[in-house]
Amino acid sequence: MSMAFQLDLHTLELEPDGEVLRIWFNRPESRNAHNQQMVQEVGDLFIALNSQSEFRVAVLGGRGKSFCAGADRKEVLAEPANDLEARYLGQLGRRAARAIEDCELVTIARVHGHAIGGGCCFATSCDFRVSTGDALFYVPEVELGVPLPWGATPRLIHEIGAARARQMVMTSERIDGNTAQVWGLVHEVVEDEEELDSAVNRWTERILSLPAMSVQMSKYQMRGYSQLSRLGDLSEFDGDASTRAIKTADAQARFGNFG
């Protein structure tokens, strides 16, 4: 049995399909809002996939009506045992997004419904993004009174440029899939979810039709050149900044009542 399938997953569903592994956020009752367990499982899974050479492509999607609707604000977390554990937990999102970004497999985000907050971060961490035209991309953190965490700011700058990243992050602007494609955040847009799987399958078939080693080495090249954007990367402090900001009066007033 493969390492990936030995993981004890509760919020993700794995669907092997030949050389493709379809990974589903599986909390449809909450539009796949991410709780702490989901974020931990995403990071663990994508790290484990690095040793699973039987797969070449990972497709990340969401069961139900949405890709991922952001943080589960109904989650009640136990108090960390100490400050070090608190800091570790505060970095789970950054580690999970980085695990997707650095995965050996080619990664494709299958986006519909909502890609909000962490959901937008998960999608942006993938190599390719295919979306419905009416999908909502949105990072509400500044509107909630906290800075955008998870290393998402430098990632957005790298993917869509500083001007558009500034617009998304600093004004919490909501954009649909069509606008996301114009901005370069999405690679292909389809009219509705009925066409989404066909579009994703076209992408996976094209990738699988190409020589495995040259595809992987091209991803290595892309990742190597993008390391320049990590020089001086301060995203390791994202969790610290969010933990501090969430204690402000503005954040306390907004976060629990937002939505």
N, C-alpha and C positions, 0 to 999 in steps of 0.2 A: 504493500500500500504506500502511495506517495506521501511524502512529508506534509504537503499542503493539506491532505485529507486527514491527517492525524491531529490537526488542530481542533480544539474543542470550540467550535463556532456556534454562536446563538443568534447573532444579528445578521449574519451573512449566509447566503445559500450558494453553493458551488455547483455548477452544471458543466461537466466536462463534455466537449464535443470535438473529438479528434485532437487536433493540435491547438484547438481554441478552448480556453477556459472562460466560461461566462460566470461572472461574479455578481450576485444580486444583493443590494441592500434589502434586508427582509424584515422591515418594521412597517408594513403598509398601513397599519392602523394609525400611525402617526406621520404619514407621508415620508417615512424613512428619516425622520429627524434623528440626528446622531446623539446617542448617549455615550457616556464614558467607555462602556464596554465595546460599542461599535468602533469607536476610534482606535481602541487598543487592538481589536481584532483585525482592522484594516492594516495597521502597521505590521502586525505579526504575520498576516497572510502574505503580503507583498514581499516581505523579507524572505519568507519560506519559499516563495515561487522562484527565487533566484537559482535554486538547485534543482528545479523541475524542468529538465531539458525536453521532456516529451511535449511540453506546451510552447508555442511560439507567440501566441496572441492572447491577451487577457481583455475581455470586454466587461466594463463596469457599468451596471445599470441598476434601476430601482424597481422593485415589485410594486404593484398598485398604481396610484395616480401620480407619483412624483419620483424623480431621481433621488433627491435628498433635500428636505425642507429646512436644513440648518439645525441649530442646537435644540435639543429637547429641553425646553425651559420648565417642564414639569418634573424633571429628574431631581430627586433629592439625594445628595451625595453625603456619604459618611465623612466626618472630619478626618483629615490626614493625620497619621500618627505623629508626624513631626514636620518641621519646615523643609527638610530634604525630600520627604515624600510629596509634600505639597508642590514643590518645584518640579519634581519628576512628572507628576500628573499634569501640571501646567504646560508641559512640553509634549504631551501625547499627540496633539494635533499636528504640530510641526513634524514630528517623527513619522507620523502616518503619511502625510503629504509627501515628504521626502522619500519614503519607502516606495510610493507609487512612481514618483519621478525617476528614481534610480533603479527601478525593476528591470531585470534583464529581458523580459518579454516586451513586445510592442503592446502598448496599452491604448484602448479606445474607450472613451466615455460615451455611453448611450443616454442622452439627456432628454427628458420630457417632464412636463409639469413644473417642478421647482428645482432650481440649483441655487440655493440660498446659503450665505455664510460658508460654513464648512463644506456644504454640498458643492458650492462654486469652487472652493479650494480643491476638493477631490477631483472635480472635472478638469480644472486647469492643470492639475499635476499629470494628467494623462498625455500621451503623445499626440493623440488625435481626438477630436470631439465632433460627434454627429448629433444634431438636435432637431426637435420639432420647431416650427416657426413661432409657436406661441409659448415656448418654454420661458420661464422667468429666471434670469441671471441677476443676482443681487447680493451685495455684501453690506449688511445693515449695521455693522459694528459701530462706526462713527456715530450713526443716528442713535445707537443705544448707549453711547457714552464711553465706549472703549475703543482702543486702536485695533486695527485688523491684525489678528495673530496668524500663526501657522506658517510663517514665511511667505504668506500670500502676496504681500506688497511687491517684493523683488520679483516674484514669479510673474505677476501680472505685468510689471514693467517690461520684463523680458519677452513676454508673449505678445502684448498688444501695444507696447510703447508707453512712455511716461505720461503723455498727454491724456490718453484714454484711461490709463490706470488711475491717474489723479482724479479724473471725472468719476470713475466707479467708486473709488475708495473714499475720497474726501467729501463727496456730495451724496453718497449712498444712492446713486442713480440706479433705477430699475431698467433693465433692457430685456427685450425679447430675443428669441433665437435669430430672427432676421437681422436685427441690429448687431447682435453678437457676431454674426458672420461678416458684416461690413467692417466691424472693428478688428477682425482677425482672431476673435476668441473661439469661433466655431469654424470647422473646416467644411461642413456640408449641412444644409438645412433642408428638411422635408416638410410637407404640408401638415401631416398628422402622424400619430403613433402607428397607424396601420402601415405606413411606409418606412417607419424607423428601422425595423428589423431588416428589411430588404436592403436599405442603405448601409447599415452596419455590416451585413453579410458581404456586400460588394467590397467594402474596405478590407475585411478579413481575407476574402478570397484573393484580392490583389496582393496583399502582403504575403500570403502563403504561396502565391505563384512565383515569388521571387526567391533567389537563393538565400537559405537561412543565414549563412555566415556573413554574407555581404550586408544583409539587412541589419543583423546585430552589430556588425562593426560600424555601420553608418550611424546607428544609435549611439555607439560609443563615441564616435566623432562629434556628434551633436552635443552629447553630454560633456565631452572634454572642452569644446569651445565655449559652452555655456558656463564653465567653471569661472570664467572671467567675471561673470555677474555675481559670483559668490565671494569674490575678493572683498574683504571688508564687510561681509554679510553680517548684519546685526540681528538676524531673525532668531538666533538662539535666546535673545532677550525678550522675544515676543510674549512668552508666557508670563514673565515677570511683569512686563508692562500691563498686560491684561489683568493680572491679579491685583495690581495696584489700582488700576482705573476702575475696576468693578466695585471698589469700596467707596467711590465718590458718590456724593448725593445725587448727581445727575444720573449715573448708571443705576443706582439703587431704585430711583424713581421710574426709570424708563424700561429697564430690562424685564421686570416681572409683568409689566402691563402692556408690552409691545406686541403688535400683531393683530 
